[in-house]
Every structure is written in C-alpha cells, then in structure tokens.
Amino acid sequence: MKRLPEFVASLAITCAAAAAAAPAASPPEVFAPGVVSGPSNDADASFTPDGAALVFARDGAILLSERTPAGWSTPRIAPFSGRWMDAQPTLAPDGSALVFVSNRPLAEGDAKHPGGNLWRVERHGGVWGEPVHLPASVNR
C-alpha cells in the first residue's frame, strides 16, 4: 500500500493527465438570441425530454416555445398563465407535468391571493390542463 504522500502525488499526476486530455470547453453562447433570450427578465428554462419544447419564465408569466426547422418559435404565454404572477417553472423529468410558483387565488373568485404557492399542471401531448394547488404539506 502506498504511503499518503506518494498516493497524493500519483493522484495529482493522474488528474493533470486527464485534464490535459480533456477537450477544451466551448465558450458560452446566448440561447436563441432575439427570440427566446432578449432584454426581458428570462429565467428558469426547462426543456421537454426530447428537446422539442421549452418552458421558461418572463416578467411574471410562463412562456412556451417549440423547436422548428427554422429555429425556436416566438414564445407565447402558456394557456394557464398570464393572469397572475407565475414563476419558476420546472418540468417533470418525463415532461408530463409542470410545477411552478404562483400568487393565484386558491379558488376561482377568491379575492385573497396567497403569494408564493406551488401549483402543478399536467401535460398530455402538447395540451396543458388546469393548474392544481399542491397540498398544504408543501405549501404554507
């Protein structure tokens, strides 16, 4: 068994060799400039598993964009968003549902808008359902 100083030296040589053999990282690029990325406050991008659709937040709404042969489509407000402050969309790993934060009322017609609650909306194919408030165990 190697002593600790010899082991550390051997590990350092192995790491240096691996780093030298690794390809250089590409510089970062702006994603879909002028279509998806722009002067607004875009955040929290989440792609469907096949990479064909993108969900993200912009200025208090959840937006959708699809990949087309010509590039990414002009983002549109999701059918369940745009009325209240919605943010932080996160797609399920299989793309079947989306969890997001919203200040929407707990029931239609309620005057009270509790801020920062988690909601879930199902996605079947390309069709979105109605958001459902998650239970109190994960909300306030």
Helices and strands as residue ranges (DSSP letters): H 4-21, E 42-47, E 53-58, E 61-68, E 71-72, E 76-77, E 86-91, E 97-102, E 117-124, E 127-128, E 132-133
